[in-house]
Amino acid sequence: MPRKPKTTPPPVASEALDSALNNLVGYMMRRVQMKLTQHLTSRLEEHDIRPAQFTALSIIEQSPGLMQADLAKALAIEPPQAVLMINKLEARGLAMRVRSNPDKRSYGLFLSKGGEQLLKQLKEVVRQSDLESTSALNAAEREQLLSLLNRLYRGA
């Protein structure tokens, strides 16, 4: 009996594979978040910084003297992960631990001069990446999206 030739199904566009999920807010937010994070990560690579490290530097700048446990909470990570991150930032000369006066057992986190200078550059890189990633929206739509996302974040 002759063998049937194997037929390969035609390629399907990846958009069609998940189209049944496109009406789920959480699913679409995750897809957009992945796209934005990939874009940002590629822009930060030339500075050898990851998005979470940029966020940590920004938080430390905003709250000098912050404790590691508070940074971990702000980043929504476990304290040991925050310790590793601070170790890396400290090894690069971007952040430093300073012993707390009231409690000699604890340390506050501060940016070094190099960390302050790099963060200034990174803020522009991140701002530009954010604008590029949302270029499909006009300014009013972008503001509306930010407003809605903030409302979901604060109220949900």
Residue pairs with C-beta under 8 A, 6 or more apart in sequence:
18 27
18 31
21 27
21 28
22 28
35 133
36 129
36 130
36 133
36 134
37 51
39 129
39 132
39 133
40 51
40 126
40 129
40 130
40 133
41 50
41 51
43 125
43 126
43 128
43 129
44 50
44 51
44 54
44 122
44 125
44 126
44 129
47 118
47 121
47 122
47 125
48 92
49 57
49 118
49 122
52 75
52 77
52 85
53 85
53 88
53 89
54 119
54 122
54 126
55 75
56 71
56 75
56 82
56 85
56 86
56 89
56 95
57 89
57 94
57 95
57 111
57 115
57 118
57 119
57 122
58 119
58 123
59 66
59 71
59 74
59 75
60 66
60 71
60 95
60 109
60 110
60 111
60 115
61 111
61 116
61 119
63 70
64 108
64 109
64 110
64 111
65 98
65 100
65 108
65 109
65 110
66 74
66 108
66 109
67 100
67 106
67 107
67 108
67 109
68 79
68 82
68 83
68 86
68 97
68 107
68 109
69 79
69 82
71 82
71 86
71 109
72 78
72 79
72 81
72 82
75 82
75 85
77 85
86 95
86 97
86 109
89 95
89 115
90 96
90 97
92 114
93 112
93 114
93 115
94 111
94 112
94 114
94 115
94 118
94 119
95 109
95 110
95 111
95 112
95 115
96 109
96 110
96 111
96 112
97 107
97 108
97 109
97 110
98 107
98 108
98 109
98 110
99 106
99 107
100 106
100 107
100 108
111 119
134 142
134 145
137 145
